[in-house]
């Protein structure tokens, strides 16, 4: 981490750093302070309008520990529109990385005003540091060591954190049978069911022998590729993600899941490595900032736009959206009961991408 952060910080400046209040961006900040203390002229924190999305207390705690003062800026919002979804859809991939366009525009303005030319983020930590400390971690250990896995000092913590018994984890591990890769899929009632299993990503070829924990980590790294396209912010400054740098990715993918979750904790190895540099309240924290209600409100307040955009759009015409189901699911009552806001925004971004590229290339078959 230190090498990646120091190398990226030395490319050019002046530099801004994102400090969300969570562990990942705090680790990047700690490396920046250690190896490039003079490079950062702006420490930015995005503050949501709900209690669970307001991370100012943790950002300020980190600042006091590392010797900087974060600038806390209210998370920007705006009504969804055709212009918004069209503006993010000009790339070779759908604009999933650019879906929060008002925030990207707002941060770009802040950085331009400060004379910043690049920003360092903590993106990618969920996958590469291994957030998913589930019973699958024990299954990986069982596959590698058999009954000796029962001697793991993390066994009790892993079971307690997942609210299952040790016997349940043993049964799951013994019942696991390695097979072809089966990446997790996001499902939602508005999407037409797939006629068969989804094709495996090429990076998963040859991964039959991986444990389910490690396979999930690899699937997360694959998914993160779709979240690194151009945005309004990347057009303003150079966005650098040290946790997605090749040396960090290779180092963490080479480590077994039980090592990455040492202590039975998500990101356990990362917590241990940076414990001496970060406040205890951040290293030992079990919660994290949550933006679900922010994006849920965005969907709920823009249903009058989203319903015709999706129900009468090109994905529905191509049979990818179930129009009758979408009529039911895109109602306030259904959203309150079932949610799935992220899937709805993702589908809306794909709809914009298809419309944009059909305008260039002609209708899809």
PLY file of the C-alpha trace (Angstrom):
ply
format ascii 1.0
element vertex 365
property float x
property float y
property float z
element edge 364
property int vertex1
property int vertex2
end_header
0.00 0.00 0.00
2.76 2.42 0.91
4.56 1.80 -2.37
1.40 2.18 -4.46
0.26 5.34 -2.69
3.72 6.91 -2.77
4.11 6.12 -6.45
0.71 7.50 -7.45
1.16 10.60 -5.28
4.44 11.34 -7.03
2.99 11.42 -10.55
1.88 15.05 -10.43
0.16 17.52 -8.15
-1.35 19.34 -6.42
-3.37 16.48 -4.98
-6.69 16.01 -3.16
-7.61 13.01 -1.04
-11.01 11.51 -0.33
-11.57 10.74 3.36
-14.97 9.10 3.68
-14.49 8.16 7.32
-14.27 4.46 6.49
-11.31 2.12 6.81
-10.24 1.99 3.16
-9.85 5.72 2.57
-8.28 6.04 6.04
-5.59 3.53 5.04
-4.87 5.52 1.88
-4.70 8.71 3.97
-2.28 7.10 6.43
0.03 6.08 3.59
-0.21 9.54 2.06
0.76 11.23 5.32
3.66 8.81 5.77
5.09 8.98 2.24
3.80 12.16 0.56
2.84 14.59 3.34
3.34 17.72 1.24
1.48 16.45 -1.86
-2.08 16.82 -0.52
-3.58 20.29 -0.39
-7.24 19.29 0.01
-8.80 16.54 2.16
-12.45 16.07 1.13
-15.33 14.38 2.92
-18.79 13.97 1.33
-21.51 14.36 3.96
-24.90 12.78 3.36
-28.20 14.18 4.60
-29.08 11.12 6.72
-27.47 10.14 10.05
-25.93 6.95 8.65
-24.38 8.82 5.70
-22.87 11.61 7.82
-19.26 10.53 8.46
-17.87 13.88 9.57
-17.05 12.67 13.08
-14.82 9.87 11.75
-13.22 12.09 9.09
-12.34 14.69 11.76
-11.06 11.99 14.11
-8.79 10.76 11.33
-7.65 14.31 10.61
-6.67 14.90 14.22
-4.69 11.65 14.27
-2.88 12.29 10.98
-2.52 16.07 11.19
-4.92 17.49 8.60
-8.27 19.28 8.59
-10.91 17.69 6.33
-13.20 19.89 4.27
-16.69 18.41 4.71
-18.98 19.06 1.75
-22.67 18.19 1.52
-23.38 15.33 -0.88
-24.96 16.87 -3.99
-28.29 15.72 -5.41
-30.47 16.60 -8.41
-33.55 15.17 -10.17
-32.94 12.28 -12.55
-33.39 13.24 -16.20
-32.77 12.09 -19.75
-29.87 14.54 -19.99
-28.29 13.04 -16.85
-28.47 9.43 -18.05
-27.43 10.34 -21.59
-24.43 12.31 -20.36
-23.01 9.24 -18.57
-23.61 6.82 -21.45
-21.05 7.73 -24.10
-18.37 5.25 -23.04
-17.60 1.76 -24.28
-19.23 0.41 -21.09
-22.45 1.56 -19.37
-21.87 4.58 -17.12
-22.14 2.81 -13.76
-19.13 4.69 -12.42
-20.77 7.98 -13.36
-24.27 7.33 -12.02
-23.83 9.89 -9.19
-23.34 12.72 -11.68
-24.41 15.65 -9.42
-21.80 14.63 -6.83
-19.10 14.23 -9.50
-19.87 17.70 -10.86
-19.86 19.25 -7.38
-16.53 17.67 -6.39
-15.03 18.69 -9.71
-15.96 22.31 -8.99
-14.42 22.13 -5.49
-11.19 20.69 -6.83
-10.94 23.17 -9.68
-11.43 26.02 -7.21
-8.61 24.61 -5.05
-6.29 24.23 -8.04
-6.19 20.43 -7.64
-5.23 18.28 -10.63
-5.61 14.78 -9.12
-7.50 13.03 -6.33
-6.68 9.87 -4.37
-9.60 7.63 -3.33
-10.18 4.51 -1.23
-12.23 2.76 -3.89
-11.79 -0.99 -4.27
-11.18 -1.96 -0.67
-14.40 -3.97 -0.31
-13.08 -6.60 -2.70
-9.33 -6.46 -2.47
-9.06 -6.23 1.34
-11.90 -8.79 1.59
-14.99 -7.39 3.24
-16.93 -10.66 2.99
-15.84 -12.44 6.19
-18.59 -15.05 5.82
-18.60 -18.79 6.60
-17.12 -19.23 3.10
-13.81 -18.15 4.63
-13.90 -21.22 6.87
-14.77 -23.38 3.84
-11.63 -22.08 2.12
-9.60 -22.97 5.20
-11.23 -26.42 5.38
-10.39 -27.09 1.72
-6.76 -26.20 2.40
-6.24 -27.87 5.79
-9.11 -30.26 6.47
-9.84 -30.95 10.15
-6.85 -28.82 11.14
-8.99 -25.79 10.25
-10.80 -26.38 13.56
-7.64 -25.19 15.32
-7.98 -21.72 13.74
-7.98 -19.00 16.42
-10.54 -17.10 14.30
-13.16 -19.85 14.31
-15.27 -18.53 17.20
-15.19 -14.90 16.01
-16.14 -15.90 12.46
-19.09 -17.96 13.70
-20.27 -15.23 16.08
-19.96 -12.47 13.47
-22.16 -14.46 11.08
-24.59 -15.62 13.79
-24.15 -19.31 12.98
-22.80 -22.23 14.98
-19.40 -23.82 14.44
-21.23 -27.02 13.53
-23.11 -25.21 10.76
-19.85 -23.93 9.31
-18.34 -27.43 9.47
-21.35 -28.92 7.70
-21.23 -26.29 4.96
-17.50 -26.82 4.50
-17.85 -30.62 4.29
-20.78 -30.36 1.86
-18.98 -27.95 -0.47
-18.06 -29.43 -3.83
-15.76 -27.44 -6.11
-17.32 -26.88 -9.49
-17.44 -24.49 -12.41
-17.43 -20.79 -11.48
-20.85 -19.45 -10.62
-20.56 -15.68 -10.13
-23.18 -14.00 -7.94
-25.97 -12.34 -9.92
-28.11 -9.37 -9.05
-31.76 -10.19 -9.48
-34.88 -8.03 -9.43
-38.51 -8.66 -10.37
-38.42 -6.08 -13.18
-35.75 -8.10 -15.03
-36.79 -10.94 -17.30
-35.27 -14.20 -15.96
-32.28 -15.53 -17.85
-33.05 -18.57 -20.03
-30.08 -20.41 -18.52
-27.02 -19.89 -16.34
-25.07 -16.72 -16.99
-21.81 -17.22 -18.87
-18.74 -17.11 -16.66
-16.35 -14.22 -17.00
-13.10 -15.18 -18.81
-11.07 -14.28 -15.70
-12.87 -17.07 -13.85
-11.65 -19.72 -16.29
-9.58 -22.28 -14.44
-10.88 -21.19 -11.04
-12.63 -24.52 -10.31
-10.26 -25.31 -7.47
-10.73 -22.03 -5.63
-12.67 -21.98 -2.40
-15.97 -20.06 -2.41
-14.47 -17.19 -0.40
-11.60 -16.65 -2.82
-13.90 -17.05 -5.83
-16.17 -14.35 -4.40
-13.20 -12.01 -3.97
-12.18 -12.57 -7.59
-15.75 -11.93 -8.75
-15.67 -8.65 -6.79
-12.48 -7.56 -8.53
-14.07 -8.39 -11.89
-17.18 -6.39 -10.99
-15.09 -3.38 -9.97
-13.79 -3.08 -13.54
-17.24 -1.85 -14.59
-16.95 0.98 -12.06
-13.85 2.64 -13.48
-15.20 4.36 -16.57
-15.14 8.05 -17.39
-17.17 10.43 -15.22
-17.70 14.15 -14.89
-15.00 14.06 -12.19
-12.42 12.13 -14.25
-12.82 14.73 -16.98
-11.86 17.42 -14.45
-9.04 15.75 -12.48
-6.97 12.58 -12.58
-8.76 10.09 -10.28
-6.30 7.61 -8.72
-7.37 4.46 -6.88
-4.38 2.89 -5.10
-6.45 -0.06 -3.84
-7.02 -1.00 -7.49
-3.34 -0.64 -8.43
-1.84 -3.77 -9.96
0.75 -4.42 -7.19
-1.91 -4.19 -4.45
-4.35 -6.34 -6.42
-1.76 -9.02 -7.12
-0.56 -9.09 -3.50
-4.06 -9.47 -2.06
-5.28 -12.00 -4.64
-2.25 -14.14 -3.78
-3.24 -14.32 -0.10
-5.76 -16.90 1.15
-9.12 -15.61 2.38
-8.42 -16.73 6.00
-5.26 -14.59 5.99
-7.08 -11.52 4.65
-9.73 -11.96 7.36
-7.33 -12.65 10.23
-9.09 -12.18 13.56
-12.32 -13.35 11.95
-12.96 -9.78 10.76
-13.66 -8.25 7.39
-10.42 -6.63 6.15
-8.68 -8.27 9.11
-5.17 -8.18 7.64
-5.54 -4.54 6.57
-6.74 -3.62 10.08
-3.74 -5.37 11.64
-1.25 -3.81 9.21
-2.42 -0.23 9.84
-3.42 -0.49 13.50
-0.43 1.56 14.68
-1.16 4.41 12.25
-4.92 4.86 12.61
-7.27 5.74 15.47
-8.59 2.70 17.31
-12.18 3.86 16.70
-11.65 3.48 12.94
-9.59 0.27 13.01
-12.03 -1.55 15.32
-15.20 -0.09 13.86
-17.86 -2.64 12.84
-20.19 -0.25 11.02
-19.58 1.89 7.96
-21.14 4.87 6.25
-24.31 3.93 4.41
-25.75 5.74 1.36
-28.64 3.35 0.67
-31.29 5.77 1.94
-29.82 8.59 -0.18
-30.05 6.56 -3.38
-33.37 5.07 -2.32
-34.77 8.57 -1.99
-33.36 9.41 -5.44
-35.29 6.51 -6.96
-38.49 7.16 -5.00
-38.56 10.87 -5.83
-38.02 10.21 -9.54
-40.51 7.40 -10.22
-42.49 9.63 -12.59
-39.36 9.74 -14.76
-38.13 6.17 -14.19
-41.40 4.38 -15.01
-41.64 5.49 -18.66
-37.84 5.43 -19.00
-37.77 1.72 -18.15
-41.24 0.39 -19.03
-41.41 2.08 -22.43
-37.68 1.95 -23.16
-35.39 -0.11 -25.36
-34.54 -2.77 -22.75
-38.26 -3.55 -22.43
-38.61 -3.67 -26.22
-35.71 -6.14 -26.32
-37.38 -8.34 -23.72
-34.87 -7.68 -20.94
-37.40 -5.90 -18.70
-40.73 -7.45 -17.70
-43.10 -4.54 -18.33
-45.98 -5.93 -16.25
-43.69 -6.62 -13.29
-42.06 -3.19 -13.65
-45.48 -1.51 -13.45
-45.94 -3.11 -10.02
-42.41 -2.81 -8.70
-41.85 0.84 -9.64
-44.42 2.04 -7.13
-43.61 3.76 -3.80
-45.20 0.95 -1.77
-43.12 -1.73 -3.50
-39.92 0.27 -3.03
-40.57 0.68 0.69
-41.23 -3.05 1.07
-38.54 -4.52 -1.21
-36.08 -1.75 -2.11
-33.39 -2.91 -4.57
-32.62 0.69 -5.43
-29.13 -0.12 -6.70
-30.51 -2.57 -9.27
-33.05 -0.01 -10.51
-30.36 2.65 -10.95
-28.10 0.13 -12.69
-30.85 -0.84 -15.14
-31.60 2.85 -15.75
-27.93 3.42 -16.62
-27.98 0.46 -19.04
-31.12 1.86 -20.66
-29.35 5.17 -21.26
-26.32 3.35 -22.65
-28.41 1.31 -25.12
-30.29 4.39 -26.29
-27.08 6.37 -26.74
-25.30 3.67 -28.75
-28.35 2.83 -30.84
-28.37 6.48 -31.85
-24.82 6.00 -33.16
-25.02 2.45 -34.54
-28.69 1.74 -35.25
-31.21 -0.37 -33.29
-30.07 -3.54 -31.55
-31.46 -6.83 -32.85
0 1
1 2
2 3
3 4
4 5
5 6
6 7
7 8
8 9
9 10
10 11
11 12
12 13
13 14
14 15
15 16
16 17
17 18
18 19
19 20
20 21
21 22
22 23
23 24
24 25
25 26
26 27
27 28
28 29
29 30
30 31
31 32
32 33
33 34
34 35
35 36
36 37
37 38
38 39
39 40
40 41
41 42
42 43
43 44
44 45
45 46
46 47
47 48
48 49
49 50
50 51
51 52
52 53
53 54
54 55
55 56
56 57
57 58
58 59
59 60
60 61
61 62
62 63
63 64
64 65
65 66
66 67
67 68
68 69
69 70
70 71
71 72
72 73
73 74
74 75
75 76
76 77
77 78
78 79
79 80
80 81
81 82
82 83
83 84
84 85
85 86
86 87
87 88
88 89
89 90
90 91
91 92
92 93
93 94
94 95
95 96
96 97
97 98
98 99
99 100
100 101
101 102
102 103
103 104
104 105
105 106
106 107
107 108
108 109
109 110
110 111
111 112
112 113
113 114
114 115
115 116
116 117
117 118
118 119
119 120
120 121
121 122
122 123
123 124
124 125
125 126
126 127
127 128
128 129
129 130
130 131
131 132
132 133
133 134
134 135
135 136
136 137
137 138
138 139
139 140
140 141
141 142
142 143
143 144
144 145
145 146
146 147
147 148
148 149
149 150
150 151
151 152
152 153
153 154
154 155
155 156
156 157
157 158
158 159
159 160
160 161
161 162
162 163
163 164
164 165
165 166
166 167
167 168
168 169
169 170
170 171
171 172
172 173
173 174
174 175
175 176
176 177
177 178
178 179
179 180
180 181
181 182
182 183
183 184
184 185
185 186
186 187
187 188
188 189
189 190
190 191
191 192
192 193
193 194
194 195
195 196
196 197
197 198
198 199
199 200
200 201
201 202
202 203
203 204
204 205
205 206
206 207
207 208
208 209
209 210
210 211
211 212
212 213
213 214
214 215
215 216
216 217
217 218
218 219
219 220
220 221
221 222
222 223
223 224
224 225
225 226
226 227
227 228
228 229
229 230
230 231
231 232
232 233
233 234
234 235
235 236
236 237
237 238
238 239
239 240
240 241
241 242
242 243
243 244
244 245
245 246
246 247
247 248
248 249
249 250
250 251
251 252
252 253
253 254
254 255
255 256
256 257
257 258
258 259
259 260
260 261
261 262
262 263
263 264
264 265
265 266
266 267
267 268
268 269
269 270
270 271
271 272
272 273
273 274
274 275
275 276
276 277
277 278
278 279
279 280
280 281
281 282
282 283
283 284
284 285
285 286
286 287
287 288
288 289
289 290
290 291
291 292
292 293
293 294
294 295
295 296
296 297
297 298
298 299
299 300
300 301
301 302
302 303
303 304
304 305
305 306
306 307
307 308
308 309
309 310
310 311
311 312
312 313
313 314
314 315
315 316
316 317
317 318
318 319
319 320
320 321
321 322
322 323
323 324
324 325
325 326
326 327
327 328
328 329
329 330
330 331
331 332
332 333
333 334
334 335
335 336
336 337
337 338
338 339
339 340
340 341
341 342
342 343
343 344
344 345
345 346
346 347
347 348
348 349
349 350
350 351
351 352
352 353
353 354
354 355
355 356
356 357
357 358
358 359
359 360
360 361
361 362
362 363
363 364
